[in-house]
Amino acid sequence: MFKKKFTTRDLVFMALLIALNVILTRYGSLRINFGGVEAVRIGIGALPVILTGVFFGPIAGGIVGGIGDVVGFMMFPMGAYMPHFTLSAFLTGFIPGLLLYQCEKDNLTFPKLILAIGVGQVVTSLLLTPYFQNTLFGIPFAVTIPARLISQAINIPLYSLLIKMIALKWNTIFAHNHS
């Protein structure tokens, strides 16, 4: 069902997207702390992870999300490592990739992207991450959910629009098909 083997070119693109994820997440995000723990992060760090899932498949999206989270933590640790957040990062790329896996790049409609990215962001950003923050650090849902709702109301259409624009240029950017 899923792509079983990645080409060298695929791996290079995935490595670049991991680096972009780390940079955008750590430097291109607004962080809001609560009780000494990051409660909300607003930014576009998830874009490279979602893009990988959509264009290279769910496994690749999950790998880029998971590795990006671990590398980001190793480079910029903030407290103890919690694998719960690596799971969320994995699912950020996996879910949209899974929902759009059979969709041709030239048939990625805006509604399909909104739905797939929206499902992924609701599961990871609005459900799992606040749950983990509450369970692990005692951060109340009332602190994290409102800001996350606002950020995802912006991020989901923004991610969808940017990925749609990239999809329109996919065959021009890449010499061969990455389906």
C-alpha positions in Angstrom: 0.0 0.0 0.0 2.7 2.5 1.0 5.9 3.3 -0.9 8.4 0.6 0.3 11.6 2.1 -0.9 12.8 5.7 -1.0 15.2 6.9 -3.7 18.3 8.8 -2.8 16.6 11.9 -4.2 13.6 11.3 -1.9 15.9 11.0 1.1 17.8 14.2 0.3 14.5 16.1 0.0 13.3 14.5 3.3 16.6 15.6 5.0 16.1 19.1 3.7 12.5 19.2 4.9 13.7 17.9 8.4 16.2 20.8 8.5 13.5 23.3 7.4 11.1 21.9 10.1 13.7 22.3 12.8 14.5 25.9 11.7 10.9 27.0 11.3 9.8 25.3 14.6 12.6 26.6 16.7 13.3 30.0 15.2 10.1 30.9 13.2 7.6 30.4 16.0 6.1 32.4 18.8 6.3 30.5 22.0 4.0 31.1 25.0 5.1 29.5 28.3 2.9 28.6 31.2 4.5 27.5 34.5 7.9 27.2 32.9 6.7 24.9 30.2 5.8 25.8 26.6 2.0 25.8 26.4 1.4 27.1 22.9 3.7 27.5 19.9 2.3 29.5 17.0 4.2 29.3 13.6 4.6 27.3 10.4 7.0 24.7 11.6 4.6 21.9 10.7 4.4 22.9 7.0 7.5 20.9 5.9 6.2 17.8 7.8 2.7 18.0 6.2 4.2 18.7 2.8 6.3 15.6 3.1 3.3 13.5 4.0 1.3 14.9 1.1 4.0 14.6 -1.6 6.1 11.6 -0.4 3.5 9.5 1.5 2.4 9.0 5.1 5.5 7.0 6.2 7.8 9.7 4.9 5.7 12.4 6.5 5.8 10.6 9.8 9.5 10.0 9.6 10.2 13.7 8.8 7.9 14.8 11.7 9.4 12.4 14.2 13.1 12.9 13.3 12.5 16.7 13.1 11.1 16.6 16.7 14.0 14.5 18.0 16.7 16.6 16.2 15.0 19.8 17.3 15.0 18.6 20.9 18.6 17.5 20.8 19.7 20.9 19.4 17.5 23.0 21.5 16.4 21.0 24.6 13.7 22.5 26.8 13.3 20.2 29.8 13.2 16.5 29.6 12.6 14.6 26.4 9.0 13.5 26.1 8.3 10.9 23.3 4.6 11.9 23.5 5.4 15.0 21.5 7.4 13.0 19.0 4.3 10.9 18.4 2.3 14.1 17.7 5.0 15.3 15.3 5.0 11.9 13.5 1.2 12.0 13.2 1.3 15.6 11.9 2.9 14.3 8.7 1.4 10.8 8.7 -2.4 11.7 8.9 -2.6 14.1 5.9 -0.3 11.8 3.9 -2.6 8.8 4.7 -5.7 10.7 3.7 -4.2 12.0 0.5 -2.0 9.0 -0.4 -3.8 8.0 -3.5 -4.5 11.5 -4.7 -2.6 12.7 -7.8 -0.5 15.8 -7.3 -2.5 17.6 -10.0 -5.8 16.6 -8.4 -5.1 18.0 -4.9 -8.1 20.3 -4.6 -8.2 23.0 -1.9 -11.2 21.2 -0.1 -9.3 17.9 0.0 -6.2 19.7 1.4 -8.3 21.5 4.0 -10.0 18.3 5.1 -6.8 16.2 5.3 -4.7 18.9 7.0 -7.6 19.9 9.2 -8.1 16.3 10.4 -4.3 16.0 11.1 -4.1 19.3 12.9 -7.2 18.7 15.0 -5.9 15.3 16.1 -2.4 16.5 16.9 -2.6 20.2 17.8 -6.0 20.4 19.3 -6.4 17.0 21.0 -3.1 15.1 21.6 -0.7 18.0 22.4 -3.0 19.7 24.9 -3.8 16.3 26.4 -0.1 15.5 26.8 0.6 18.9 28.3 -2.2 18.5 30.8 -1.2 14.9 31.7 2.5 15.5 31.9 2.7 19.1 33.2 -0.7 19.9 34.6 -1.3 22.7 32.1 -5.1 23.3 32.0 -6.9 22.9 28.7 -8.3 26.4 29.2 -4.8 27.8 28.8 -3.9 25.9 25.6 -7.0 25.3 23.6 -8.1 28.9 22.9 -4.8 30.0 21.4 -4.5 26.6 19.5 -8.0 27.1 18.0 -7.0 30.6 16.7 -3.7 29.4 15.4 -5.2 26.4 13.6 -8.0 28.6 12.1 -5.1 30.4 10.4 -2.7 27.6 9.8 -5.0 25.0 8.2 -6.1 27.2 5.3 -2.5 28.7 5.1 -0.9 25.2 4.9 -3.5 24.1 2.4 -3.0 27.2 0.2 0.8 26.8 0.2 0.7 23.1 -0.5 -1.8 23.7 -3.3 0.5 26.3 -4.8 3.4 23.8 -4.6 1.3 21.0 -6.1 0.5 23.2 -9.1 4.3 23.5 -9.8 5.2 19.9 -8.8 6.0 18.6 -12.2 7.9 21.8 -13.1 10.0 21.6 -9.9 10.8 17.9 -10.0 12.0 16.1 -13.1 10.3 12.8 -12.2 7.1 11.6 -10.5 7.3 11.1 -6.7 4.0 9.3 -6.3 
